[in-house]
């Protein structure tokens, strides 16, 4: 097979500089308060690679990736992490890059494992999961998603909490982004 040699300018579309990546919550800040997004995601999630052929909440600036695939860096202060959630058809793999993280799983988050530097865990589809930085420093977690990128579901109790704190309009905007609050419920 013949190879190609892109110019440095052509390779720019395949480079993501961490400090230049906007936090995903900033992309929707006009309609969704950052505090509401932080109840669902890490303090700052920065998408590095993602499918660009389907509409995702990540917008422009990510490295174009294959279908049903994304790489995200989650940045969390000590004690920070997303709410308990599930991906119906997506495997989510976590690798600790800085600090220490607890990965919880089960319908109530009743099981957990700790990840140290460079430890990796892969959570299969259909399993409720969350992570939390349990170290004393800022944590970085490399997250790989393999599967439909809009299949995340949160517990109905989180929807109630969001509605109470931020109102129906914010819950509606989150649902427009593909978030669901039916995890654990029979369809």
C-alpha positions as CSV (number, residue, x, y, z in Angstrom):
1,X,0.0,0.0,0.0
2,X,1.3,3.4,-0.9
3,X,1.8,5.7,2.1
4,X,1.1,9.5,2.4
5,X,3.1,12.2,4.0
6,X,0.8,15.1,5.1
7,X,2.4,18.5,5.6
8,X,2.6,19.9,9.1
9,X,-0.3,22.2,8.3
10,X,-2.4,19.2,7.2
11,X,-1.5,17.4,10.4
12,X,-3.0,20.2,12.5
13,X,-6.5,18.7,12.3
14,X,-5.1,15.6,14.1
15,X,-3.6,17.5,17.0
16,X,-5.5,18.4,20.2
17,X,-3.7,20.6,22.6
18,X,-5.1,20.0,26.1
19,X,-4.9,23.7,27.2
20,X,-6.8,24.7,24.0
21,X,-9.6,22.2,24.4
22,X,-12.8,23.8,25.8
23,X,-14.5,22.0,28.6
24,X,-17.6,20.3,27.2
25,X,-19.8,22.1,29.7
26,X,-18.6,25.5,28.3
27,X,-20.0,24.5,24.8
28,X,-23.5,24.5,26.3
29,X,-23.2,27.1,29.0
30,X,-25.7,29.5,27.4
31,X,-28.6,27.1,28.0
32,X,-27.4,24.8,30.8
33,X,-25.7,26.2,33.9
34,X,-22.3,24.7,34.4
35,X,-23.4,23.6,37.9
36,X,-26.1,21.4,36.4
37,X,-23.6,19.7,34.0
38,X,-21.2,19.1,36.9
39,X,-23.9,17.0,38.6
40,X,-23.7,14.7,35.5
41,X,-20.0,14.9,34.5
42,X,-16.6,15.6,35.9
43,X,-15.7,19.2,36.6
44,X,-14.2,19.5,33.2
45,X,-14.4,16.9,30.4
46,X,-12.4,17.7,27.3
47,X,-13.1,15.7,24.2
48,X,-10.0,14.9,22.2
49,X,-11.2,12.5,19.6
50,X,-14.8,11.8,18.5
51,X,-17.1,10.8,15.7
52,X,-17.8,13.9,13.7
53,X,-20.3,12.4,11.3
54,X,-23.1,12.5,13.9
55,X,-24.4,15.3,15.9
56,X,-22.7,15.3,19.4
57,X,-22.6,17.9,22.1
58,X,-18.8,18.2,21.6
59,X,-18.9,20.6,18.7
60,X,-15.9,21.6,16.6
61,X,-12.2,21.3,17.4
62,X,-12.0,17.6,18.2
63,X,-9.8,15.2,16.2
64,X,-12.1,13.4,13.8
65,X,-12.5,9.8,14.9
66,X,-14.2,6.6,13.7
67,X,-17.9,5.9,14.2
68,X,-19.0,5.1,17.8
69,X,-15.7,6.1,19.4
70,X,-14.5,9.0,21.6
71,X,-11.6,9.8,23.8
72,X,-12.2,12.3,26.6
73,X,-9.9,13.6,29.3
74,X,-11.8,14.1,32.6
75,X,-10.3,16.7,34.9
76,X,-11.4,16.5,38.5
77,X,-10.5,18.3,41.7
78,X,-10.3,16.1,44.8
79,X,-13.8,14.7,45.6
80,X,-15.2,15.5,42.1
81,X,-16.8,13.1,39.7
82,X,-20.0,12.5,37.7
83,X,-23.3,11.1,38.9
84,X,-24.1,7.4,38.7
85,X,-25.0,6.7,35.1
86,X,-25.2,3.9,32.6
87,X,-24.4,3.4,28.9
88,X,-26.8,0.9,27.3
89,X,-24.5,-0.1,24.4
90,X,-21.2,1.6,25.1
91,X,-18.1,0.2,26.8
92,X,-16.4,2.9,28.9
93,X,-12.7,2.4,29.7
94,X,-11.0,4.5,32.4
95,X,-7.2,5.0,32.8
96,X,-5.8,7.1,35.7
97,X,-3.3,9.6,34.4
98,X,-2.9,11.7,37.6
99,X,-4.0,11.3,41.2
100,X,-6.2,8.3,42.3
101,X,-9.8,7.5,41.4
102,X,-12.5,5.3,42.8
103,X,-14.7,3.6,40.2
104,X,-18.1,2.6,41.5
105,X,-20.6,0.4,39.8
106,X,-23.9,-1.3,40.4
107,X,-27.4,0.2,40.5
108,X,-26.6,2.0,43.8
109,X,-22.9,2.2,43.2
110,X,-22.5,-0.5,45.8
111,X,-19.2,-1.9,44.3
112,X,-15.9,-0.1,43.9
113,X,-12.3,-0.4,42.9
114,X,-9.5,2.1,43.3
115,X,-7.3,3.1,40.3
116,X,-3.7,4.3,40.9
117,X,-1.5,5.9,38.3
118,X,-1.9,4.2,34.9
119,X,-4.4,1.6,36.2
120,X,-7.2,0.8,33.8
121,X,-10.7,-0.5,34.1
122,X,-13.2,-1.2,31.3
123,X,-16.9,-1.1,32.3
124,X,-19.2,-3.0,30.0
125,X,-22.5,-1.7,28.6
126,X,-25.6,-1.8,30.8
127,X,-23.7,-1.3,34.1
128,X,-24.3,1.7,36.3
129,X,-21.0,3.5,36.9
130,X,-19.3,6.6,38.2
131,X,-15.9,7.8,39.2
132,X,-14.5,10.1,41.8
133,X,-11.0,11.6,42.3
134,X,-10.1,10.3,45.8
135,X,-6.6,11.8,45.8
136,X,-5.5,15.2,47.2
137,X,-4.5,16.7,43.9
138,X,-6.2,17.5,40.6
139,X,-6.9,14.2,38.8
140,X,-6.9,13.4,35.2
141,X,-8.7,10.4,33.8
142,X,-8.4,9.1,30.2
143,X,-11.8,7.9,29.1
144,X,-12.4,5.9,26.0
145,X,-16.0,5.3,24.8
146,X,-16.7,2.6,22.3
147,X,-20.3,2.4,21.2
148,X,-23.2,4.8,20.4
149,X,-22.1,8.2,21.8
150,X,-25.6,9.2,22.8
151,X,-26.7,6.2,25.0
152,X,-26.0,7.6,28.4
153,X,-28.8,7.4,31.0
154,X,-28.9,8.8,34.5
155,X,-31.0,7.7,37.5
156,X,-34.5,9.3,37.7
157,X,-33.5,10.7,41.1
158,X,-30.9,13.0,39.3
159,X,-33.6,14.3,37.0
160,X,-35.7,15.2,40.1
161,X,-32.7,16.9,41.7
162,X,-31.9,18.9,38.6
163,X,-35.5,20.0,38.1
164,X,-35.7,21.2,41.7
165,X,-32.4,23.1,41.5
166,X,-32.5,24.4,37.9
167,X,-36.1,24.0,36.5
168,X,-37.8,22.2,33.7
169,X,-36.1,24.2,31.0
170,X,-32.6,23.0,32.0
171,X,-33.8,19.3,32.1
172,X,-35.3,19.8,28.6
173,X,-32.0,21.2,27.3
174,X,-30.1,18.2,28.7
175,X,-32.5,15.8,27.1
176,X,-32.0,17.6,23.8
177,X,-28.3,16.8,24.1
178,X,-29.2,13.1,24.4
179,X,-29.2,12.7,28.2
180,X,-31.9,10.4,29.6
181,X,-33.0,9.9,33.2
182,X,-34.3,6.3,32.9
183,X,-31.4,4.3,34.0
184,X,-32.5,1.2,35.8
185,X,-36.2,1.5,34.7
186,X,-37.9,-1.1,32.6
187,X,-38.9,0.3,29.1
